[in-house]
Amino acid sequence: MLREYKTVAEVAGPLMLVENVEGVTYQELTEIELPGGEMRRGQVLEVSGDTALVQVFEGASGINIHRAKVRFLGKGIELPVSRDILGRVFDGMGRPRDQGPNIIPEKRLDINGYPINPYARDYPSEFIQTGVSAIDGMNTMVRGQKLPIFSGAGLPHSRLAAQIARQAKVLGTEEKFAVVFAAMGITFEESEYFISDFRRTGAIERAVIFINLADDPAIERIATPRLALTAAEYLAFEQEMHVLVILTDLTNYAEALREISAARKEVPGRRGYPGYLYTDLSSIYERAGRIKGRKGSITQLPILTMPEDDKTHPIPDLTGYITEGQIIISRDLHRKGIYPPIDVLPSLSRLKDKGIGEGKTREDHADTMNQLYAAYARGKEAKELAAILGEAALTDIDKRFSQFSDEFEYRYVAQGEEQDRTIEETLDLGWELFKLLPRAELKRIRDEYLEKYLTSAGED
């Protein structure tokens, strides 16, 4: 039953205090009716005794506290779901923004979801091919994993996100694959880029897109990733699909969280972010995974821009604790004109060993990956030595490794934005690069693989 009150006591910024209320619950939706008939929406942020603190989505400016009516709707934000959500574009509150019809729902799901029982979780173990060599070959993503991309302002993480959304697939299965894409706090121009790219390539047919623009209310930004994950849970665990969830940009989400926390006059934590930032982020990240006995799965690829490229900033720092690795976007590689500018040395996928090898990618994957890491790292060291002491200080073998590091960046890491490499093409490319080094230096690869693959790659 709807409860209506005319007891607004105070309005401050986007917040409104309503007194003498009964039975109001945390995160309950509200409607605010103004004297002229205008309706605004809000959500309960806090309940203390008979007082409710309401965040007004459209902002509280112009609200007359003596004449406004507040109705509490008895429910939180819900997402209407059915198979028809595939191919659709929604706003940050789950309303259609593609001029399409409203979804006729099979059910309505609370966007806060339900935590997965740790005992019911299944271990991630299946390879997801993104078509990007620096990820597939060196920092493999596994079905059910949380693998964030750490980027910086002005770097091409949006292009990489769109490319992965187009190209990602689970190999060796006939099971259905879907992408849920949620963008938070982006510009209208970025929004049009994502939507037109999905439509141009046909990827929208298997995608659900949620767009929250920079000028939308902060409270919507808090809801957007939860709407996306609710859609993903429906597709994964009720429609038995493999779902890849791409969330960009988590930094904008955290900024909205800080804004609301400041409006509530909460005691700030590190750099002004609320003390519960870790808990809040984990409530998003931990909705990825697989459940025993269910065919579907949710894999997460959150993207966040590190303020001032600082990995110790609270957002990437806390994200690193919760997730299983990180892909680092490098400003130095970007300056060299390399796309995607993924720096493989500080990047890490903690579950990569579970998703590679015979029957998943190829038998030589682990050995070639380790050898590429070692050779690239040695080549970078040789370049640093040459920068300090000059080229003359390098031995012949150092020069070979230095050349290898250049070739690795320009041939292996770099690829076209429309280039979708299979895992076989990525692995064969690694063997091509090994021809630049003496066979005696390939110490991390088993002899049988050297015989089988180095020869077929045309060893000099």
C-alpha positions in Angstrom: 0.0 0.0 0.0 1.3 3.5 -0.9 2.0 5.8 2.0 1.8 9.5 1.3 3.3 12.3 3.5 3.5 16.1 3.5 6.1 16.2 6.2 9.2 17.3 4.3 11.4 18.9 6.9 14.5 19.9 5.0 16.0 20.0 1.5 19.8 20.1 1.0 21.4 19.6 -2.4 19.9 16.4 -3.8 18.8 15.2 -0.4 15.4 15.5 1.3 14.5 14.8 4.9 11.0 13.4 5.5 9.7 13.2 9.1 7.0 11.2 10.9 7.1 8.2 8.5 6.2 4.6 9.2 7.4 1.3 7.8 9.9 2.9 5.4 12.9 0.7 4.4 16.4 1.3 3.1 16.6 1.7 -0.8 12.8 2.0 -1.1 11.7 4.0 -4.1 9.7 7.3 -3.7 7.7 9.6 -5.8 7.7 13.4 -5.0 4.7 15.3 -6.3 5.2 19.1 -6.6 2.3 21.6 -6.4 2.3 22.1 -10.2 1.8 18.3 -10.8 5.5 17.6 -11.7 6.7 14.2 -10.5 10.2 13.4 -9.4 11.6 10.1 -8.3 13.9 9.3 -5.4 15.3 6.5 -3.2 15.6 6.1 0.5 19.3 6.4 1.6 18.8 6.2 5.3 16.1 5.5 7.9 16.5 6.7 11.5 13.5 6.2 13.8 10.6 8.0 12.1 12.8 10.0 9.7 13.8 9.0 6.2 16.6 10.6 4.1 15.7 10.5 0.4 18.0 11.1 -2.5 16.0 12.8 -5.3 17.1 11.6 -8.7 16.3 14.7 -10.6 17.7 17.0 -7.9 15.8 18.8 -5.1 15.9 22.3 -6.4 12.6 24.1 -6.6 10.9 21.7 -4.1 8.6 23.6 -1.7 8.9 21.7 1.6 5.4 22.9 2.8 3.5 21.7 -0.3 5.4 18.7 -1.7 3.8 15.3 -1.3 6.1 12.2 -0.9 4.9 8.7 -1.6 6.9 5.6 -0.6 6.3 2.8 -3.1 7.2 -0.2 -0.9 9.8 -1.6 -3.3 13.4 -1.0 -4.4 14.7 -0.5 -8.0 13.7 -3.5 -10.1 14.7 -4.5 -13.6 12.0 -6.1 -15.9 13.7 -9.0 -17.7 12.9 -11.4 -20.5 14.9 -12.7 -23.5 13.8 -9.5 -25.3 16.4 -7.5 -23.4 19.1 -8.8 -25.9 19.7 -6.3 -28.6 18.3 -3.4 -26.6 19.8 -0.1 -25.2 18.7 1.2 -21.8 19.5 4.2 -19.7 21.1 4.1 -16.3 17.8 3.3 -14.6 16.8 0.5 -17.0 14.4 2.4 -19.2 14.6 1.9 -23.0 16.6 4.7 -24.7 16.6 3.2 -28.2 13.0 4.2 -29.2 12.0 0.6 -28.8 9.0 -0.7 -26.9 9.0 -1.3 -23.2 10.1 -4.8 -22.2 7.2 -7.2 -21.4 8.7 -8.9 -18.4 8.8 -12.5 -17.5 9.7 -11.3 -14.0 11.0 -8.2 -12.2 14.3 -8.7 -10.3 15.7 -6.6 -7.5 18.9 -5.0 -8.8 20.9 -5.7 -5.6 20.8 -9.4 -6.4 21.7 -12.2 -4.0 25.2 -13.2 -3.0 26.4 -16.5 -4.4 27.0 -19.2 -1.7 30.8 -19.7 -1.7 30.2 -23.5 -1.5 28.1 -23.4 -4.6 30.7 -21.6 -6.6 32.5 -23.5 -9.4 36.1 -22.8 -10.2 36.8 -20.8 -13.4 38.5 -23.0 -15.9 37.5 -22.3 -19.5 39.3 -20.0 -21.9 37.6 -16.9 -23.3 39.1 -15.7 -26.6 39.0 -11.9 -26.8 40.9 -11.8 -30.1 43.5 -9.5 -28.5 46.9 -11.2 -28.4 48.2 -9.3 -25.3 45.3 -10.7 -23.3 44.8 -14.1 -24.9 48.4 -15.1 -25.1 49.9 -13.4 -22.0 47.1 -12.6 -19.5 44.4 -15.1 -20.4 40.8 -14.4 -19.3 38.9 -17.4 -17.9 35.1 -17.9 -17.8 33.8 -16.8 -14.4 36.8 -14.5 -13.7 37.0 -10.8 -12.7 39.8 -9.2 -14.8 39.8 -5.4 -14.6 41.5 -3.1 -17.1 43.5 -0.3 -15.4 43.8 2.7 -17.7 44.3 6.5 -17.6 42.7 9.6 -18.9 43.0 10.0 -22.7 44.0 6.3 -23.3 42.0 4.1 -25.7 40.3 1.9 -23.2 36.9 2.7 -24.7 38.1 1.4 -28.1 39.5 -1.7 -26.5 36.3 -2.3 -24.6 34.2 -2.1 -27.8 36.7 -4.4 -29.6 36.5 -7.1 -26.8 32.7 -6.8 -26.7 32.6 -7.5 -30.5 35.1 -10.3 -30.5 34.8 -12.3 -27.2 33.8 -15.9 -27.4 34.1 -19.2 -25.6 35.8 -21.8 -27.8 34.7 -25.4 -28.2 31.2 -25.0 -27.0 27.8 -24.6 -28.6 26.5 -22.7 -25.7 25.1 -19.2 -26.1 27.3 -16.2 -25.5 26.1 -12.7 -24.6 27.7 -9.3 -23.7 26.2 -7.0 -21.1 27.8 -3.5 -21.5 27.3 -0.8 -18.9 28.8 2.7 -19.3 28.8 5.1 -16.3 29.3 8.8 -16.4 30.3 9.0 -20.1 29.8 11.8 -22.5 27.1 11.8 -25.2 29.8 11.4 -27.8 31.2 8.3 -26.2 27.7 6.9 -25.8 27.1 7.4 -29.5 30.4 5.7 -30.3 29.6 2.6 -28.4 26.1 2.3 -29.7 27.0 2.9 -33.3 29.9 0.5 -33.1 27.7 -2.3 -31.7 25.1 -1.7 -34.4 27.7 -1.4 -37.2 29.3 -4.8 -36.4 26.1 -6.6 -35.5 27.4 -7.3 -32.0 24.2 -5.6 -30.6 22.2 -8.7 -31.5 23.8 -10.6 -28.6 24.3 -7.5 -26.3 22.4 -5.6 -23.6 23.6 -2.0 -23.2 23.1 0.3 -20.3 24.2 3.9 -20.7 24.5 6.5 -17.9 25.6 9.9 -19.2 27.8 12.4 -17.3 24.9 14.8 -16.8 22.6 12.1 -15.3 22.0 12.1 -11.6 24.7 10.5 -9.4 22.2 8.1 -7.8 21.6 6.6 -11.3 25.3 6.0 -11.6 25.1 3.9 -8.5 22.3 1.8 -10.0 23.7 1.3 -13.5 26.3 -1.5 -12.8 23.7 -3.3 -10.6 21.1 -3.2 -13.3 23.7 -4.6 -15.8 24.7 -7.4 -13.4 21.0 -8.2 -12.7 20.5 -8.6 -16.5 23.7 -10.8 -16.6 22.5 -13.0 -13.8 19.1 -13.6 -15.6 20.8 -14.5 -18.9 23.5 -16.6 -17.2 21.6 -18.6 -14.6 18.1 -18.7 -16.0 18.8 -18.7 -19.8 22.1 -20.7 -19.5 24.3 -18.3 -21.4 27.9 -17.4 -21.0 27.8 -13.7 -20.2 30.7 -11.2 -20.4 30.0 -8.0 -18.4 32.0 -4.9 -19.3 31.7 -2.0 -16.9 33.2 1.3 -17.8 34.2 3.5 -16.0 34.3 2.4 -12.4 36.1 5.6 -11.4 33.0 7.6 -12.4 31.0 5.2 -10.2 33.3 5.7 -7.2 33.1 9.5 -7.7 29.3 9.3 -7.6 29.6 7.3 -4.4 31.9 9.9 -2.9 29.4 12.7 -3.9 26.5 11.0 -2.2 28.6 10.2 0.9 29.6 13.9 1.1 26.0 15.0 0.8 25.1 12.7 3.7 27.9 14.3 5.7 29.6 10.9 6.3 33.1 10.8 7.8 35.4 10.4 4.7 38.0 7.8 4.3 41.1 7.8 2.0 41.1 10.8 -0.4 37.5 11.6 0.6 36.0 8.3 -0.6 33.6 6.7 1.9 35.1 4.1 4.3 32.8 1.5 2.8 34.3 1.8 -0.7 35.9 -1.7 -0.5 32.6 -3.3 0.6 30.7 -1.4 -2.1 33.0 -2.4 -4.9 33.1 -6.0 -3.7 29.3 -6.1 -3.9 29.7 -5.4 -7.7 32.8 -7.6 -8.4 31.6 -10.6 -6.5 28.6 -11.0 -8.6 30.8 -12.7 -11.2 31.4 -16.4 -11.3 30.0 -19.9 -12.0 27.6 -21.9 -10.0 27.9 -25.7 -9.7 25.3 -27.5 -11.7 24.5 -24.4 -13.9 25.6 -24.1 -17.5 25.8 -20.3 -17.5 28.5 -18.0 -16.1 29.3 -14.4 -15.6 32.8 -13.1 -16.4 33.5 -9.4 -15.5 35.8 -7.0 -17.3 35.6 -3.8 -15.3 37.5 -0.8 -16.7 38.7 2.1 -14.5 40.8 5.1 -15.2 43.5 5.7 -12.6 43.6 9.3 -11.5 47.0 10.7 -12.4 47.9 7.1 -13.6 48.4 6.2 -9.9 48.1 2.5 -9.2 48.0 3.2 -5.4 44.9 5.4 -5.7 42.1 3.9 -3.6 39.9 2.8 -6.6 42.6 0.6 -8.4 44.2 -0.4 -5.1 41.0 -1.8 -3.6 40.0 -3.3 -7.0 43.3 -5.2 -7.1 42.4 -6.8 -3.7 39.0 -8.0 -4.9 39.7 -9.2 -8.5 41.9 -11.8 -10.0 44.5 -9.7 -11.7 44.6 -6.6 -13.9 45.4 -5.5 -17.5 47.5 -2.3 -17.5 47.1 0.2 -20.3 50.5 2.0 -20.8 50.8 5.6 -21.7 54.4 5.0 -23.0 53.1 2.4 -25.5 50.3 4.7 -26.5 52.8 7.4 -27.3 54.7 5.0 -29.6 51.5 4.6 -31.6 50.9 1.0 -30.4 47.2 -0.2 -30.2 46.1 -1.7 -27.9 48.8 -0.2 -25.6 48.7 -3.1 -23.1 51.9 -3.4 -20.9 52.2 -7.1 -20.4 54.9 -7.0 -17.7 52.9 -5.4 -14.8 49.7 -7.0 -16.1 48.5 -10.2 -14.5 45.8 -12.8 -14.8 45.8 -14.9 -11.7 43.7 -17.6 -13.2 45.4 -17.8 -16.6 47.0 -21.2 -15.8 43.5 -22.7 -15.3 42.3 -21.7 -18.8 45.3 -22.7 -21.0 46.9 -25.9 -22.2 45.9 -28.9 -24.3 42.2 -29.1 -24.9 41.6 -25.5 -23.9 44.1 -23.4 -26.0 47.2 -25.4 -27.1 49.8 -27.6 -25.4 52.6 -25.1 -25.9 50.7 -22.1 -24.5 52.2 -22.0 -21.0 55.8 -22.5 -22.2 55.6 -19.9 -24.9 53.9 -17.4 -22.6 56.7 -17.8 -19.9 59.4 -17.5 -22.6 57.8 -14.4 -24.1 57.6 -12.7 -20.6 61.3 -13.6 -19.9 62.6 -12.4 -23.3 60.6 -9.2 -23.3 61.7 -8.3 -19.8 65.4 -9.0 -20.7 65.0 -6.9 -23.8 63.6 -4.0 -21.8 66.5 -4.3 -19.3 68.9 -4.1 -22.3 67.3 -1.0 -23.5 67.6 0.7 -20.1 71.3 -0.3 -20.0 71.8 1.2 -23.5 70.0 4.4 -22.4 72.5 4.8 -19.5 75.8 3.5 -21.0 75.2 3.7 -24.7 74.7 0.9 -27.4 78.4 0.0 -27.2 77.9 -1.4 -23.7 75.5 -4.1 -25.0 76.7 -7.6 -25.9 75.6 -9.1 -29.2 73.0 -11.2 -27.3 71.7 -8.1 -25.4 71.2 -6.5 -28.8 69.2 -9.5 -30.0 66.9 -9.2 -26.9 66.6 -5.5 -27.4 65.4 -6.0 -31.0 63.1 -8.8 -29.7 61.4 -6.3 -27.3 60.7 -3.9 -30.2 59.4 -6.6 -32.4 57.2 -8.0 -29.6 55.6 -4.6 -29.1 55.0 -3.8 -32.8 54.1 -7.3 -34.0 52.6 -9.1 -31.0 51.0 -6.5 -28.8 50.0 -4.1 -31.6 47.1 -5.2 -33.8 44.3 -3.5 -35.7 41.2 -2.4 -34.0 39.2 -4.7 -36.3 41.7 -7.5 -36.1 40.3 -10.6 -34.4 43.2 -13.0 -33.8 42.5 -16.7 -33.0 44.5 -18.2 -30.2 46.4 -20.3 -32.8 47.4 -17.1 -34.7 48.6 -15.5 -31.4 50.6 -18.6 -30.4 52.1 -18.9 -33.9 53.1 -15.3 -33.8 55.0 -16.0 -30.6 57.0 -18.7 -32.4 57.7 -16.3 -35.2 59.3 -13.9 -32.7 61.4 -16.7 -31.2 63.3 -16.9 -34.5 64.9 -13.6 -33.5 66.7 -15.3 -30.6 69.3 -18.1 -30.5 67.7 -21.5 -29.8 70.0 -21.9 -26.7 68.3 -18.9 -25.1 64.8 -20.4 -25.3 65.3 -22.1 -21.9 61.7 -22.0 -20.7 60.3 -24.1 -23.5 60.4 -27.9 -23.5 62.5 -29.6 -26.2 59.6 -31.4 -27.7 57.8 -28.2 -28.3 60.9 -26.6 -29.8 61.2 -29.5 -32.2 57.5 -29.4 -33.1 56.8 -25.6 -33.4 60.1 -23.8 -34.0 60.8 -25.9 -37.0 57.3 -25.4 -38.4 57.7 -21.7 -37.8 60.7 -21.8 -40.1 63.7 -21.7 -37.8 66.7 -20.1 -39.4 
